[in-house]
Amino acid sequence: MTNRERFHAAFLRRPADRIPRCDISFWPETLARWRKEGLPENVRPADYFGLDDIRTCGFNTTLGFEPTMIEEGDGWQVVRDGNGVTKKKWTDHYGAPQELDYTLQTEADWKRLRERLVVDESRIPERLGQMCSERLEGDVFNCISPREPCWWLIETLGYDRLLMHMAGETEWVREMMTVYTDFTLGMCELCVRKGMHFDALWMFSDLCYKNGMLFSPAMFRELLMPLHKRVRHFCTDHDIRMILHCDGYVGDLMPLLIEIGYDAIQPLEARARNDVREYMKTFGDRISFFGNISADIMTTTKDAIEEEVRTKLLAAKSGGGYIYHSDHSINPGISMDNYAFVIECVKKYGEYD
């Protein structure tokens, strides 16, 4: 099978020659370590380890502010991003930035700023069309990756402020999410009209933490499900797959994603009690699983690594709905030798008879 055929088969829970195998995020510190351990310069880990090629692309989803450097110090920068958020970023190590201030804080701010979310060709990167064509010709599974509505508001309002508004000012939050979804789908339609090919729409949003959802399933059903169903309709109309990235424990979220019609959930953090061996029994005929191989175990022994990969792949690959991926990004605690053994085990146990 081709690379793209294999991914499509997995997301649709259909037979394939083997499971797709991919990891999409390697820390810069990981690559620096691996260069010392034998990874050639200017060679992508995906190419070196024979991973299947899945990549994301997208358009400008921000409020359209000009990114600005405000201050710089030893190992850090304070910047203002495209949403007008002031944050401190680390330049000497990989880590989440620290948000310092938000331009969007009140309903009055929203009324002033919402007009910035305009569907416009200027938001599409100049090379996006050419890149999509190159990926199609090169057998790359190509995903358009807009922000999920709740995550976009988390980025522009902040976690605490958004969750309080969801509880106390529901209609305002609904309006913001709806306007953003209108904008996102308008931009996706514009890309399609311009001839760009996408295999999937892959939204990234951390709606859960280690103990469960950030808000109740009832709140998700009221505020977010209608918007996610609209995205599902777009995907159906254009025959593309629909994938959600969500960290944390997703057991309570899973039935909602199935009701919407998601094709797959990723990355299924093992450290947050997600276990594909159990999910397969309950949900495996209705959604594909993408990940769940513990990055923590990748830092330990080869016996532990093989047990992790063997038991999860043999359980999850049945019926065709599984894609290998770590349960998180590949951190610098994972040696190149251990990672090579992970992929060796994935190849060993990921074949279909």
N, C-alpha and C positions, 0 to 999 in steps of 0.2 A: 504494500500500500504506500501511497505518497504520505508525506508528513501531514498535509491538510486533511486527506481522507481519514487518517488515523485519529486525529483530534475530533473531527466531526463524528466519527463512529463512536468514540468514547462519550462525547457529550450527549449523543442520542441513544446511548445504551444499546449499541448494536455490535455484532461480532467484528473483530479486527485481527490482524496478524499478531499483535502484541499491544501492551498498554503504552500510551505515550509517556515519555519521560522528560521532565523539564524542571528547572529551577529558574526563577526570573530575577532574583535579587541576591547578589554577592556583595558583602560589605567591602568598601575600599581597603580596609585593613586586612580582610581575608585575601584579597588579590595580592596585596603587598607580601603577605606571608607566603602565599603559594608561588610567587615569582622566585622567592628564595628556595622553595622546595621543588622547583623544576618546571613550573608552568611557564612556557615561552612568552617573552614579551610580545605584546600586540596580538595575542591569541585569546579569544573569548573562551571562558570555561565551557560554554555550551558546545562550541566547536571541538574543543580538546577532548571532552568526555563523551562526545557523540549523542548529545541531547537533542530532542526534537525542538524545532524552532517555533516558538510562539512569542509574539511581540505586541506591544501596545503602541497606540498613537492617539493623537487627539487635537483639540482646538483650544483656544483661550476661553476658559470658563469664568474668568475673574470679573470683578467690577470695573476693570479697565484702567486702574491707576498705573502710573509709570513706576516700575520698581526703582527704588532709590536706596543708595547706601547712606546711612545716617552717621554711623560711628564704627571704628574698627580698632581692635586691640589684639593682644597676643593670643591667637587661637580662637578668636571670635569676631563676629560682625553684628551690628544692629542694622537691620534693613526694614524698609517698608515695601510690602509685596503688592501684587496686582489687585488684591482685595482691600488694600489700605491698612492691612494689619502690620503693626510694628512688632518685630520678633528678633530675638537673639539667636544667631546661628553659630555653630561650631565649625571652625575651619581646620582644626588639627585632629579631629576624630569624627566618626559617624555617630550621630545622635539626633534625637528629635529636637527641633528648635523650641525655644521658650517664648511664648506669646507675651508681649508686654502691654499692648494696647490695641483696641479694635475701633475702626471707623464706624462700623455698624453696631449700634448698641441699643437704640430706641426705635419706636415706631416712626417717629419723626425723621430719624436718619434713613430709615427704609424708604419712606415716601420721597426723600430727596435723591436716593441712590438707585432706586429700582429701574429708572429709565436708562441706566448704564447697561442693562442686560439686553442688548439689541443683537438680533441675528444679522450678521454682516460678514462678508467675505474676508474682511481684514483680520478676522479672528482665526482664519485658517492659515497655518504655516505655509510659507511659499512652496516648500518641497513636498508637502503632504501628498498631493496627487501623484507625483512621480514616485514617491516612496511606496505608496500603495500598489502601483503597477509593478515596481521592482519586487515587492514581496510576493505578489501573485505569481509572477514569473519564476521566482526563486523558491516556491513551495514553502513559504512562511505562513503560518496561521496568524492572520492579521486581525487585531482587535482594536476597535475604537473604544476609548476609555474616558467618558465624561465623569464628572463627579456625581455621586448619588445625592439626591436632594437634601437629606438630613446631614450628610457629611459636609456638603458645601456650607450649610448654615453653622455647623460646628466650627468650620474654618473661619467663618466671617464674624460669628458672634461669640464663640467660645462654648465649651461643654456646659459649664454651670449655668450661664445665662440662657442658653437655648433650652435646657431641660426645665428651667423655671418658667420660661415663656410657654413651653408646650403644656405645662400644667395649668398656668394661670391666664394665658392669652392665646388660646388655641386657634382662634380665627385668624389672628395676625400671622401665626406660624404657618397655618394652612395656606394663606395668601402667598407668603414668601416661597414656600415649597412649590406651589402651583406655578408661580411666575417663573421660577428657576427651571422647572420641568418643561414648561412651554418653550423657554429659551433653548434648553438642551436639545429637545426633540427637533426644534426648528433648525438648529445648527447641524444635527445629524442628517436631516433631510437635505439640507443644502449640500453637504458633502456627497451624499448619494447622487443628487442631481448633477453634480460636477464630475460624475463618473468614477468615484472612488469605491473600491471594493473592500468590504469588511466581512470576515468570517464570523465574528462575534462582537457583541457589545459587553464589555467587562467593566462593571462599576466597582469602585473601591470605597468601602465605608465600614468603619468599626462601630457597629450598632450594639455590640455586646462587650462584656468584660468577663473576668474569669468565672464569675458565679452566675452569669446569665445576661439577659437583655438590659440595656440602659434604661429602658422604660417598658411598660407593660405590653403584652401582645394586643390588648384592646386598643391602646394608643397607636400602635403600629397599624392595626387594621383601620382605625379611623383616619389617621393623617397620611400614612405612607402607602398603604396598599393600593388605593385608586391610582396613585401616580406611578407606582411600579408596574401596575397592569397596563398603563398607557405605554410604558417603555416596552413591555412584552408585546403589545400590538405592533409597535414599530418593528421589533425583531421578527415577528411572524410575517409581517407584510414583505420583509426583505430577505426572508429565509436565512436568518443569521441566528447564532446561538446566543444565549443570555447567561452571563456568569456574574456571581457576586463574590467579592473578597470581603470577608468579615472576620476579624480577630475575635478572641474570647470564646466562651461556651455558647454554641449555636443550637443546642438541642431544642430549646423552646422556640427558636426562630425558624427551624427547619420546616414545620408544617405550613407556616405562612409563606415561605419561599416556594414550596410545592404548589400551594393554592394559586400563587401568582403565575407560576409556570416557568420558574428558573430551570435552566438546564443543568447547572452545576453550582456548588458552593466550594470556596477555597479560602484559607489554607487548612482549616480544621486543626487548630492548635491542640496538640496533644497535652501540653502543659496546662490547658484549660479544661481538661477532662473529656475532650472529644475523642471518640474511638470509632474509627471506620468499621471495625469488626462488629460493633453493636449497631451502628447506624445502618449498615448494610441489611441487617435483619428487619429493621423497621421501615426504612425509607428507600432501600436500594432499587426498587422497581419504579421509582418516581423521580429520582434526581441522581445526578452523577456526583461522585466525590473526587476532589482535586486536592491531594496533599495528605496530611496527617502523619508523615514519617518524621519522628521526633528529631529536631536539630540538637536537643540536649543529649540524646543517646548517641548522635553522631560524634560527640566529643569523647566517648567512652571506649569500650573494647569492641573488637570485631565480632566476638560471640554475641554481644548484646545487639550490635548493629544488625547482624544476620537474623536474629530472632525478631527484631522489630520489623524488618522489611519482609521476611518470609511470612509471618503470621498475618500481617495486614494485607499484603498483596494477594495472598491465596484466598483470603476472605472477600476482598473488595473487587477483584477483577472478574468474578463470576458474573456472567450476563453482559459484560462489556462496558460497564459504567465507571471506570476508574482511570485517573491520570496520576502518575507519580509526581510528587512535589514534596519538599520538606514542609513541616508545619509552620515554618517561619522563614526569615531570610537566613542565608548561609553566613554564620558569624566567624570571627577569626579564631575561636576556640576549636574549630574543626580543621584538622590537618588535611593536607592534600591527599595523603595516603588513606586516611579514613574515608574521605569523600569518594575517592576512586573505588574503595571497597563498597560503599553504598551503591554506587552505580553498577558495579559488578553484580551485586545481589539483585538489584532491580532487573537487570538483564536476565539473570538466572531464573527468577521467579515470576517475571512479567510476561513470559511467552504464553500464547494460547496453543493448545494441541491442534 
